[in-house]
């Protein structure tokens, strides 16, 4: 019995590992992902970009700004002149918060009346916004102690935008919808072509006049329509069960969802064209989906990741789909604010589908 089991074990190991692609999937992907994720994923909230709107332009406001910079948590990304410019940066997701100093702040403090500093935070990620307020409160408290140990001099007034009550469902439910779109679009489509190879029907396609583009398009459209239907049902369910209201334009939401689905389908078809078996395709799709999810900004903010990893996330279709969809749903963002996200979604959609068409060959 032992000899039979040993022979079976050796046979299965040889069968699994003789394919170079399987060796990469089994050994290469886990090790690479461990190294990347160990550096990239952290629950600490750092590198918080702020925009500054200083109506007072006094030595006191410069001192408060310097205290925020010196904390190691905040970075003054830019100083703007109007509230409209401030709101534009928040709408486009270029910064995660804003400091607003009112006129006469230093005069009020010198007169003993005290003053207020407003901190606006992007409440899209409710947990991060709460941590941001906590950091800022501590900084202002320490600043007050340096000026007057007896009484507060500057009072921080926090305000959350887009998610006033910092309700986590307003963020996690749309994020889960984006995740489910990725899972349903990628897993099912990744076996579309390789299944034809395994069951032998690919040979029937070889003798038809169908071109590569028509074949890939025919494989894509059914899953594209299905993805739209599934996404629509999830948004309806989110509205009925969780009360999630879509603040932005429905046509714009349909556009960003469609581009995101198309990017996933192109990636999945690319996996299917280069795979030899359905098992290989599913394993490859799984190992690609996990880093796409973890490096999308859904679970861990991209701004907290090391700079090389941040550049790596540009290749992640889920990052741009997540940013675009949540911006439309939670912020009510428009086409102008989403130019960057839509541009990258187009790059991914056209790029992945184009490469899948090129890689596919009407040969056995």
C-alpha positions as CSV (number, residue, x, y, z in Angstrom):
1,X,0.0,0.0,0.0
2,X,2.8,2.4,0.9
3,X,4.5,1.7,-2.4
4,X,1.3,2.4,-4.3
5,X,0.7,5.7,-2.4
6,X,4.4,6.7,-3.0
7,X,4.1,6.0,-6.7
8,X,0.8,8.0,-6.9
9,X,2.3,10.9,-4.9
10,X,5.3,11.0,-7.3
11,X,3.1,10.9,-10.3
12,X,0.8,13.7,-9.1
13,X,3.7,15.9,-8.1
14,X,5.4,15.4,-11.5
15,X,2.2,16.1,-13.3
16,X,1.5,19.3,-11.3
17,X,5.1,20.7,-11.5
18,X,6.2,19.7,-15.0
19,X,4.4,22.7,-16.4
20,X,6.6,25.8,-16.0
21,X,3.4,28.0,-15.6
22,X,2.2,25.8,-12.8
23,X,5.5,26.1,-11.0
24,X,5.3,29.8,-11.2
25,X,1.7,29.8,-9.9
26,X,2.5,27.4,-7.0
27,X,5.8,28.8,-5.9
28,X,6.4,32.2,-7.5
29,X,3.1,34.0,-6.9
30,X,2.8,33.4,-3.1
31,X,6.4,34.4,-2.4
32,X,6.2,37.6,-4.5
33,X,2.9,38.5,-3.0
34,X,4.2,38.0,0.5
35,X,7.1,40.4,-0.1
36,X,4.9,43.0,-1.7
37,X,2.1,42.9,0.8
38,X,4.4,42.9,3.8
39,X,5.7,46.3,2.8
40,X,2.5,47.7,1.3
41,X,-0.3,46.7,3.7
42,X,-0.5,48.6,7.0
43,X,-3.3,49.7,9.2
44,X,-1.4,52.9,10.2
45,X,-2.8,56.1,8.6
46,X,0.2,58.2,7.4
47,X,1.1,60.5,4.5
48,X,-2.2,62.3,4.9
49,X,-2.3,65.0,2.2
50,X,-3.9,68.3,3.2
51,X,-4.8,71.4,1.3
52,X,-4.5,74.7,3.1
53,X,-6.9,77.7,2.9
54,X,-5.5,80.5,5.0
55,X,-7.7,83.6,5.1
56,X,-5.7,85.0,8.1
57,X,-2.1,84.7,6.7
58,X,-0.5,85.3,10.1
59,X,2.4,83.9,12.1
60,X,-0.1,81.9,14.1
61,X,-1.5,80.1,11.1
62,X,2.0,79.4,9.9
63,X,2.9,77.9,13.3
64,X,-0.2,75.7,13.3
65,X,0.6,74.5,9.7
66,X,4.2,73.8,10.8
67,X,2.9,71.7,13.7
68,X,0.8,69.6,11.4
69,X,3.8,69.1,9.0
70,X,6.2,68.2,11.9
71,X,3.8,65.5,13.3
72,X,4.9,63.1,10.6
73,X,1.3,62.2,9.8
74,X,0.2,65.2,7.7
75,X,1.6,66.8,4.6
76,X,0.5,70.2,3.3
77,X,0.1,69.3,-0.4
78,X,-0.9,72.7,-1.6
79,X,-2.3,76.1,-0.5
80,X,-5.3,77.4,-2.4
81,X,-7.0,80.8,-2.5
82,X,-10.7,80.0,-2.6
83,X,-13.1,77.5,-1.1
84,X,-14.0,76.4,-4.7
85,X,-10.4,75.3,-5.4
86,X,-10.4,73.5,-2.0
87,X,-13.6,71.6,-2.8
88,X,-12.3,70.7,-6.2
89,X,-9.3,69.0,-4.8
90,X,-11.4,67.1,-2.3
91,X,-13.9,66.1,-5.0
92,X,-11.2,64.7,-7.2
93,X,-9.6,62.8,-4.4
94,X,-6.2,64.6,-4.7
95,X,-6.2,65.3,-0.9
96,X,-7.8,63.6,2.1
97,X,-8.5,66.7,4.1
98,X,-8.3,70.5,4.3
99,X,-7.3,73.1,7.0
100,X,-9.2,76.3,6.9
101,X,-8.0,79.3,9.0
102,X,-10.6,82.1,9.3
103,X,-9.9,85.8,9.1
104,X,-8.8,87.4,12.4
105,X,-7.6,84.2,14.0
106,X,-4.4,85.6,15.4
107,X,-6.2,88.8,16.5
108,X,-8.8,86.8,18.4
109,X,-6.1,84.7,20.1
110,X,-4.0,87.7,21.1
111,X,-7.1,89.4,22.5
112,X,-7.7,86.3,24.7
113,X,-10.9,85.3,23.0
114,X,-9.4,82.1,21.4
115,X,-9.9,81.0,17.8
116,X,-11.1,78.1,15.8
117,X,-9.5,76.1,13.0
118,X,-11.7,74.1,10.7
119,X,-10.5,70.6,9.6
120,X,-12.4,69.2,6.6
121,X,-11.9,65.5,6.0
122,X,-13.0,63.2,3.1
123,X,-15.4,60.9,4.9
124,X,-15.5,58.4,2.1
125,X,-13.3,56.1,4.2
126,X,-15.0,56.5,7.6
127,X,-12.4,54.7,9.6
128,X,-9.5,56.8,8.2
129,X,-11.5,60.0,8.7
130,X,-11.9,59.2,12.3
131,X,-8.2,58.5,12.8
132,X,-7.4,61.7,10.9
133,X,-9.6,63.7,13.4
134,X,-7.9,62.0,16.3
135,X,-4.4,62.8,15.0
136,X,-5.3,66.4,14.4
137,X,-6.9,66.9,17.8
138,X,-3.8,65.6,19.5
139,X,-1.6,68.0,17.4
140,X,-3.8,71.0,18.3
141,X,-3.8,70.1,22.0
142,X,0.0,69.9,22.1
143,X,0.2,73.2,20.2
144,X,-2.1,74.9,22.8
145,X,0.2,73.6,25.6
146,X,3.2,75.4,24.1
147,X,1.3,78.7,23.9
148,X,-0.8,78.6,27.1
149,X,-0.7,75.7,29.6
150,X,-3.7,77.0,31.5
151,X,-6.4,77.2,28.8
152,X,-7.0,76.3,25.2
153,X,-5.9,78.9,22.6
154,X,-7.0,77.3,19.4
155,X,-10.0,75.0,19.0
156,X,-10.2,72.4,16.3
157,X,-13.6,72.1,14.5
158,X,-13.7,68.8,12.6
159,X,-16.2,68.3,9.8
160,X,-16.6,65.3,7.6
161,X,-17.6,65.7,3.9
162,X,-19.5,63.2,1.7
163,X,-20.3,60.9,4.7
164,X,-21.3,63.3,7.5
165,X,-22.0,60.6,10.1
166,X,-19.0,58.5,9.1
167,X,-21.3,55.5,8.5
168,X,-19.0,52.7,7.5
169,X,-21.8,51.1,5.3
170,X,-21.7,54.0,3.0
171,X,-18.1,53.1,2.1
172,X,-18.0,49.3,2.5
173,X,-21.2,48.4,0.6
174,X,-20.1,50.2,-2.7
175,X,-16.6,48.8,-2.2
176,X,-18.0,45.2,-1.9
177,X,-20.0,45.8,-5.1
178,X,-16.8,46.7,-6.9
179,X,-15.2,43.5,-5.4
180,X,-18.1,41.3,-6.5
181,X,-17.9,42.8,-10.0
182,X,-14.3,41.8,-10.2
183,X,-14.9,38.2,-8.9
184,X,-17.9,37.4,-11.1
185,X,-16.3,39.0,-14.2
186,X,-12.8,37.5,-13.8
187,X,-13.5,33.9,-12.6
188,X,-16.2,33.0,-15.1
189,X,-14.4,34.6,-18.1
190,X,-11.0,33.2,-17.3
191,X,-12.1,29.7,-18.3
192,X,-14.0,30.7,-21.4
193,X,-11.4,29.9,-24.0
194,X,-9.4,27.3,-22.2
195,X,-12.7,25.3,-21.7
196,X,-13.0,25.1,-25.5
197,X,-9.5,23.7,-25.6
198,X,-10.1,21.1,-23.0
199,X,-13.4,19.8,-24.4
200,X,-12.1,19.9,-28.0
201,X,-14.6,22.4,-29.5
202,X,-11.8,24.9,-30.2
203,X,-11.1,22.7,-33.3
204,X,-14.5,23.5,-34.7
205,X,-13.8,27.2,-34.3
206,X,-10.5,26.7,-36.2
207,X,-12.3,25.8,-39.4
208,X,-14.8,28.7,-39.4
209,X,-14.2,32.1,-41.0
210,X,-14.5,33.8,-37.6
211,X,-11.5,36.1,-37.0
212,X,-9.6,36.6,-33.8
213,X,-11.4,39.9,-32.9
214,X,-14.9,38.4,-33.6
215,X,-14.0,35.3,-31.5
216,X,-12.8,37.4,-28.5
217,X,-15.8,39.8,-28.9
218,X,-18.2,36.9,-28.9
219,X,-16.6,35.5,-25.8
220,X,-16.7,39.0,-24.1
221,X,-20.3,40.2,-24.8
222,X,-22.2,37.6,-22.8
223,X,-20.1,38.1,-19.7
224,X,-20.3,41.9,-20.2
225,X,-24.1,41.8,-20.3
226,X,-24.2,39.5,-17.3
227,X,-21.8,41.7,-15.4
228,X,-24.0,44.7,-16.0
229,X,-27.1,42.8,-14.8
230,X,-25.4,41.6,-11.7
231,X,-24.0,45.1,-10.9
232,X,-27.5,46.6,-11.3
233,X,-29.0,44.1,-9.0
234,X,-26.4,44.7,-6.4
235,X,-27.0,48.5,-6.5
236,X,-30.7,47.9,-6.2
237,X,-30.2,45.6,-3.2
238,X,-27.8,48.1,-1.6
239,X,-30.6,50.8,-1.9
240,X,-33.4,48.6,-0.6
241,X,-31.5,46.9,2.3
242,X,-28.8,49.4,3.3
243,X,-30.3,52.7,2.1
244,X,-27.2,53.5,0.0
245,X,-28.2,56.4,-2.3
246,X,-26.3,57.1,-5.5
247,X,-25.5,60.8,-5.3
248,X,-24.1,61.1,-8.8
249,X,-25.3,60.6,-12.3
250,X,-26.7,57.2,-13.2
251,X,-25.3,57.4,-16.8
252,X,-21.9,58.2,-15.5
253,X,-22.1,55.3,-13.0
254,X,-23.1,53.0,-15.9
255,X,-20.0,54.3,-17.9
256,X,-17.5,53.7,-15.1
257,X,-19.0,50.3,-14.2
258,X,-19.0,49.2,-17.9
259,X,-15.3,50.2,-18.4
260,X,-14.4,48.4,-15.2
261,X,-16.2,45.2,-16.3
262,X,-14.5,45.4,-19.7
263,X,-11.1,45.7,-18.1
264,X,-11.7,42.6,-16.0
265,X,-13.0,40.7,-19.0
266,X,-10.0,41.6,-21.0
267,X,-7.7,40.5,-18.2
268,X,-9.6,37.2,-17.7
269,X,-9.6,36.5,-21.5
270,X,-5.9,37.1,-21.5
271,X,-5.5,34.6,-18.7
272,X,-7.7,32.1,-20.6
273,X,-5.7,32.4,-23.9
274,X,-2.4,31.7,-22.2
275,X,-3.6,28.9,-20.0
276,X,-3.7,25.2,-21.0
277,X,-6.2,23.9,-18.5
278,X,-9.2,25.3,-16.6
279,X,-7.4,24.6,-13.3
280,X,-4.5,26.6,-14.4
281,X,-6.7,29.5,-15.5
282,X,-8.7,29.6,-12.2
283,X,-5.5,29.5,-10.1
284,X,-4.0,32.3,-12.1
285,X,-7.2,34.3,-11.8
286,X,-7.3,33.8,-8.1
287,X,-3.7,34.8,-7.5
288,X,-4.2,38.0,-9.6
289,X,-7.5,38.9,-7.9
290,X,-6.0,38.9,-4.4
291,X,-3.3,41.6,-5.1
292,X,-5.9,43.6,-7.2
293,X,-8.2,43.7,-4.1
294,X,-5.5,44.4,-1.5
295,X,-3.8,47.1,-3.6
296,X,-7.0,48.8,-4.7
297,X,-7.5,51.2,-1.8
298,X,-10.6,49.4,-0.6
299,X,-9.0,47.8,2.5
300,X,-5.8,49.9,2.8
301,X,-5.4,53.4,1.5
302,X,-3.0,53.6,-1.5
303,X,-1.4,56.8,0.0
304,X,-0.2,54.7,3.0
305,X,1.8,52.3,0.7
306,X,5.5,52.7,-0.2
307,X,6.0,54.8,-3.3
308,X,7.1,51.9,-5.6
309,X,3.9,50.0,-4.6
310,X,1.8,53.1,-5.3
311,X,3.2,53.2,-8.9
312,X,2.4,49.5,-9.1
313,X,-1.2,50.1,-8.4
314,X,-1.5,52.1,-11.6
315,X,-1.6,48.7,-13.3
316,X,-4.5,47.5,-11.1
317,X,-7.9,47.9,-12.8
318,X,-9.7,47.5,-9.5
319,X,-8.1,50.6,-8.1
320,X,-9.5,52.9,-10.8
321,X,-12.9,51.1,-10.8
322,X,-13.1,51.4,-7.0
323,X,-12.2,55.1,-7.0
324,X,-14.5,56.0,-9.9
325,X,-17.6,54.0,-8.6
326,X,-17.3,55.1,-5.0
327,X,-16.8,58.7,-6.1
328,X,-20.0,58.7,-8.1
329,X,-22.0,56.8,-5.4
330,X,-20.7,58.6,-2.3
331,X,-19.4,62.0,-3.4
332,X,-21.6,62.6,-6.4
333,X,-18.5,63.3,-8.5
334,X,-19.0,64.3,-12.2
335,X,-17.1,63.6,-15.4
336,X,-14.6,66.4,-14.7
337,X,-13.6,65.1,-11.4
338,X,-13.2,61.5,-12.7
339,X,-11.1,62.3,-15.8
340,X,-8.0,60.5,-14.3
341,X,-9.9,57.4,-13.2
342,X,-11.9,57.1,-16.5
343,X,-8.7,57.6,-18.5
344,X,-7.0,54.7,-16.7
345,X,-10.1,52.5,-17.0
346,X,-10.0,53.1,-20.7
347,X,-6.3,52.2,-20.9
348,X,-6.9,48.9,-19.0
349,X,-10.0,48.0,-21.0
350,X,-8.4,48.6,-24.4
351,X,-5.1,47.3,-23.3
352,X,-6.2,43.9,-21.9
353,X,-8.7,43.2,-24.6
354,X,-6.2,44.2,-27.3
355,X,-3.5,41.9,-25.9
356,X,-6.0,39.0,-25.5
357,X,-6.9,39.4,-29.2
358,X,-3.2,39.4,-30.2
359,X,-2.3,36.4,-28.0
360,X,-5.2,34.3,-29.3
361,X,-4.2,32.1,-32.3
362,X,-6.6,30.0,-34.3
363,X,-4.3,27.1,-33.9
364,X,-4.5,24.0,-31.8
